[in-house]
């Protein structure tokens, strides 16, 4: 995205701000949504708020794949948090089999499943057609790696309901490669975030 600059009076410093109309990022142009945004039209300025109104939710956000993916991910994290709490040292070693099968592993499994759904929505959002992969888009690879990690966590939870020794091994192994996939996805997300709003610096304004 290109940026515009102006000089602050009395300070000699240049002030920079992003120019959304020049951005070609897939989240900006709205790929994978019900309609593509017009990148040549200035975006309306809105104030940040934690929760939209019921009208905005029905008219806009429930039709946006990005919102649905993020909302699904948030619900999955809340459920998965239960397993994370029970896995703390001093707690997990004292859990009964009933608690493991009735609370720990179900929360693990449901959370992982919601992560799979969320990753799938992110993948579709980065595609121009829901059935056409977009390996040229960085956001698509982020979704793929997060999907891989989500599947691994779900498999790890599924093996938890088995008491055989090989199930414990496969559960730990799935958790290992799934965490590696999430690490790759996180690094790609970091790279994408740093390159989303590049600014152009006019050295004449800086003296």
C-alpha positions in Angstrom: 0.0 0.0 0.0 1.3 3.4 -0.8 1.4 6.1 1.9 0.8 9.8 1.9 2.9 12.3 4.0 2.6 15.8 5.4 4.9 18.0 7.5 3.7 18.9 11.0 4.0 22.6 11.5 6.6 23.7 13.9 8.1 20.3 14.3 9.9 19.7 11.0 8.7 16.1 11.1 6.8 14.2 8.4 3.6 12.4 9.3 2.7 9.3 7.5 -0.6 7.6 7.0 -1.7 4.6 4.9 -3.7 5.1 1.7 -6.3 2.2 1.6 -7.3 3.0 -1.9 -3.9 2.0 -3.2 -3.8 -1.3 -1.4 -4.1 -4.5 -3.5 -3.9 -6.9 -0.5 -6.5 -9.7 -0.7 -8.2 -8.6 2.6 -8.6 -5.1 1.2 -10.1 -6.0 -2.2 -12.4 -8.5 -0.6 -11.4 -11.8 -2.4 -13.5 -14.7 -1.4 -16.4 -12.6 -0.1 -19.9 -12.2 -1.6 -18.8 -9.2 -3.5 -15.4 -7.5 -4.3 -14.8 -4.1 -2.9 -14.1 -1.3 -5.3 -10.4 -0.5 -4.5 -10.7 2.9 -6.3 -13.4 4.1 -4.0 -12.3 5.7 -0.6 -13.3 3.5 2.4 -15.7 4.9 4.9 -14.1 5.9 8.2 -15.5 4.0 11.2 -14.6 4.1 14.9 -13.3 0.9 16.5 -15.8 -1.0 18.6 -15.7 -4.4 20.2 -19.1 -5.6 19.0 -21.2 -4.4 16.1 -24.9 -3.6 16.3 -27.5 -6.3 15.6 -28.3 -4.7 12.3 -24.6 -4.5 11.2 -24.2 -8.1 12.3 -27.1 -9.3 10.1 -26.5 -7.0 7.2 -22.7 -7.3 6.8 -20.6 -9.3 9.3 -22.4 -12.6 9.0 -21.8 -12.5 5.3 -18.0 -11.9 5.7 -15.8 -15.0 5.7 -13.1 -13.1 7.7 -15.6 -12.3 10.5 -17.0 -15.9 10.5 -13.5 -17.4 10.6 -12.3 -15.1 13.4 -15.5 -15.7 15.4 -15.2 -19.5 15.0 -11.5 -19.3 16.0 -12.4 -17.3 19.1 -15.0 -19.8 20.2 -12.5 -22.6 19.6 -9.9 -20.9 21.7 -12.3 -20.4 24.6 -13.1 -24.1 24.6 -9.5 -25.2 24.0 -8.6 -23.0 27.0 -10.2 -25.6 29.3 -7.8 -28.3 28.2 -4.9 -25.9 28.5 -5.8 -25.2 32.1 -6.2 -28.8 33.0 -2.9 -29.6 31.4 -1.0 -27.5 33.9 1.5 -29.3 36.2 -0.1 -30.3 39.4 -3.5 -30.5 37.9 -3.2 -33.0 35.0 -1.5 -35.7 37.2 -4.5 -35.7 39.5 -7.2 -35.9 36.9 -9.4 -39.0 37.0 -10.2 -41.0 33.9 -13.8 -39.7 34.1 -12.5 -36.1 34.0 -10.1 -36.9 31.2 -12.7 -38.5 29.0 -15.6 -36.2 30.0 -13.9 -32.8 30.0 -10.2 -32.7 29.0 -10.2 -34.6 25.8 -13.7 -33.4 24.6 -12.6 -29.8 25.0 -9.4 -30.6 23.2 -11.3 -32.3 20.4 -14.0 -29.6 20.0 -11.5 -26.8 20.1 -9.3 -28.5 17.4 -12.4 -29.1 15.2 -13.3 -25.4 15.4 -9.8 -24.6 14.5 -10.1 -26.7 11.4 -13.4 -24.9 10.4 -11.8 -21.5 11.0 -8.7 -22.4 8.9 -10.9 -23.6 6.1 -12.8 -20.3 6.1 -9.6 -18.4 6.0 -8.4 -20.5 3.0 -11.6 -19.9 1.1 -11.5 -16.1 1.9 -8.1 -15.9 0.2 -9.5 -17.5 -3.0 -11.4 -15.8 -5.8 -13.5 -18.9 -6.1 -14.2 -21.2 -3.2 -13.2 -24.3 -5.2 -10.1 -22.8 -6.8 -6.9 -22.9 -4.7 -4.8 -19.8 -4.6 -1.2 -20.9 -4.0 0.1 -17.5 -5.3 -1.4 -15.8 -2.3 0.4 -15.6 1.0 -2.8 -15.7 3.0 -3.7 -19.0 1.3 -0.5 -20.6 2.6 -1.1 -19.2 6.1 -4.5 -20.9 6.0 -3.1 -24.1 4.8 -0.4 -24.3 7.5 -2.9 -23.4 10.2 -5.3 -26.1 8.7 -2.4 -28.6 9.0 -1.8 -27.7 12.6 -5.5 -27.8 13.4 -5.9 -31.3 11.9 -2.9 -32.4 14.0 -4.4 -31.1 17.2 -7.7 -32.7 16.4 -6.0 -36.1 15.8 -4.0 -35.7 19.0 -7.3 -35.3 20.9 -8.8 -38.2 19.1 -6.0 -40.5 20.1 -6.5 -39.4 23.7 -9.6 -41.5 24.0 -7.5 -44.6 23.4 -5.6 -46.2 26.3 -3.1 -48.3 24.2 0.5 -47.2 24.4 0.7 -46.6 20.6 -2.2 -44.1 21.0 -0.3 -42.1 23.5 2.7 -42.1 21.2 0.6 -41.0 18.1 -1.1 -38.3 20.2 2.2 -36.8 21.3 3.6 -37.1 17.7 0.6 -35.4 16.2 0.9 -32.6 18.7 4.5 -32.2 17.7 4.1 -31.8 14.0 0.9 -29.8 14.4 2.8 -27.3 16.6 5.5 -27.0 13.9 2.8 -26.3 11.3 1.3 -23.6 13.5 4.8 -22.1 13.9 5.3 -21.9 10.2 1.8 -20.3 9.8 2.6 -17.8 12.5 5.9 -16.8 10.8 4.1 -16.3 7.5 1.4 -14.2 9.3 4.2 -12.1 10.8 5.7 -11.6 7.4 2.4 -10.7 5.9 1.6 -8.2 8.6 4.9 -6.4 8.1 4.4 -6.1 4.4 0.8 -5.0 4.4 1.3 -1.3 4.8 4.6 -0.3 3.2 5.2 3.5 3.3 7.0 5.7 0.8 9.4 8.2 2.4 9.9 11.6 0.8 13.4 12.5 1.9 12.8 16.1 0.9 10.3 16.5 3.7 12.8 15.1 6.2 15.5 17.6 5.2 
